[in-house]
């Protein structure tokens, strides 16, 4: 695909996507599943390299804090029929949490929190595969020291991935620059074919709007959940909000369908107006029981989400469920080893918002980050900006994001800087049923012309499986 604006700037554009996968079956477990399991040597090598900076004693203390936190959380959930089993995270020590996920995948595979690990393991795998290259990058020790105490380690991990891209593309020198309080500096210096490049890496964090929207959804859902639990109704609600969720009162769903739920006898449409559309169907217990006769299913996991809600991954819609189940512990670890071998009752919901303003707000523009990155580039050297972000908000949001990235990058004014290329790296992790993770990366390279300095621009996915297109337009694995 080519693009030219009125000034002839940014004449090159082509999106490329790649998917990589790794691992052993994660959703369902038989006793034989662990036979033959061995740690991934690349991930293990990187884990030990980073551990040498942390120290065994400090790492043990950090790990114990993480385990104590989740022991409290899991203990609180186990006493409730209406436990939410939603995505788990540990924000007090984000990189410690990443290391915990990696360590579990290496040595306690039954105890992996699969949803979070799917985001982290592909990065450690890619970096571990290039560990020798990494050790040859200038000042890598300083960046690792920064990484292990970082409150936002995604930024440092992205810098490492970007530096490795340049190293893999045959640069004779790649080094991280030491921050200077007196002036703004770019992140990475790279020498390619005798020419020095200034490289800046910006990693965008998750959408604050999406997080607030999910919190609002849980508030709206709570009274309906309580009714379903009280009445033991095995229903799945399909809810589409036509306005932004923040505009609804907390008791909106309760008022609209609270009195109707108890009379549901057949699947169908419960409500359809200008504010919301709600359909209702029944949990497929025949499918669930047939599955549980053969397997124990991990909590939380994609498998349990799909079994109860009937909604496959990759649709862009949220999934929420409650259940009465028999839990069993697997493995020797303290946390994340809960499995289900029987479900006596369950209910759930699948939800989305199709308000245009909502997905416009989720599709964050990169202009601010480009301006900040451009400000850190020197005036006397060719510059490149890499921007990384995740794509979890569905096709409508990604369509809008695509348009914004295209427009912003194509019209961006570097204000005298010799900005040659902008690379936008879009990531999405999956937890397929037959292995612990798949990872999609789509790259939008925008250039002013000339030869691209890094022909292999994938930061996580291997070069050999690069295809044309965008990953969110392809089926989820």
C-alpha positions, 0 to 999 in steps of 0.5 A: 500500500502506498500513500502520498500527502500533498507535500510528498512526505511519508511516501512509503507505507506497508503493514506486515503481520506475523504470528509466533507460538510456543509451548504445551497445552494450557487449557485442559490437563491430564496427568500425562500432560507434564511428562516430557516437559522441560524448561524453554532453554532461551527463556531460562537463560534470560531468566538466570541472566536477569536473576544475577542482577536481582540477587537470589535473596532479594528475588525470594523476598519479592516472590513471597510478597507476590504469593502472599498477595494472591493467597489472600485474593484466592482465599477471598474468592474461594468462599464465594459462589459468585467469584469473578475469576477475572484477569489477575495482575500485581501492580505493586511490583510489575517486573517482579510479577513478570519474573514470577510468571516466567519462573512458573512457566519454567519450573511450575507449569501447572501454576502458570497464570496463563492470561498474563503469561501470554503477554510476557513469555513471547517477549522473554522468548524473543529476547532469550533467543538473542541473549548473546546479541543482547549482551553485546549491546552497549550499556545493557547492564544499566538498562537491566538494572533500571528494568528490575526496579521499574514501575512500568517495565513494558517501556524498558522491555520495548527498548530492549526489543527495539535495540535487538531489531537493530542488532539483528539487522547487522549494525556494527554498533548498538548501545543504550545512551545514558540519560542526561539531566541537562539535555534530552537524549534518544534511547539508542545509538546504532551504526548501520553501514557506517551511518549513525542512527538515533533511535527512540522507543516509546511504549504506550500503556493500556487504555485508561478508558478501557479499564474504566469501562470494564470497572463500570461494566462490573458495577452494572453487572453485579446486581444481575449476577446476584439475582442469577446466583440467588435464583440459580438461573443458568443464563448467559446474557448477550448485552450490547450497550449503545451509549458509553457505559459511563453514561448509565446509572449503576443500577441501569441493568437492574432496573431494566431487566431485574423483574424480567429475568425470573420469568425467562423460560426460553432463549430470545431477546429480553430487551432492545431499545436505543440504549441497550440490546439484551439477548438471553440463552442457557448455559450448555451444561451438556457440553461442559459436563462432556468436557469435564469427564475428560479434563480438569480445566484451569481457573482462570483460562480461556477454556473456562470462559468459552465453556460457560459463556459459549463465546470464543476468544477474539470477538472483542466482546467481554466475558464474565461468569459465575459458577458453583464448582468443585475445585482441585489443586494441582502442582506444588506451588502456592497459587494459580494451581486451581482447577475445576473438575465439576460444575454444578451451576453457572451463569454469565454474560457477554458484553460490548459497547458499539457507541462510536464515541467509545471506540474512538476514545479507545483508539488512542492517537500516537501524536503526543508520543511522536512529538515527545520522541521527536523532541529527544532526537538530535538535529544532526543525525538521521532518526527513527522512532519506534512506537509499541502498543497493544490491541485488545479492543476489537475490530471497530477500535482497531479500524479507528486506530489504523486510521489515526496512526496512518493520518498522524504518521503521514502528516507528522512534522518533525520540525527540522529533525532528520526523522527518516522512519516511524515504525508502529508495532502493534501487539496482541497475545492469545491463549489458544487451547493447545498451547500456552500462547500465540503472539501477533505483531503487526508493523506499520513502517512509515518513511520519507523515502530512501532505503529502510535501515532495518529490513526485518522490523519485527520486534517479537515475531520471527522474520520467516513467517511475515505476511501482509495484512493486519492481525486483527482481521485474521481469525484468533488462534 
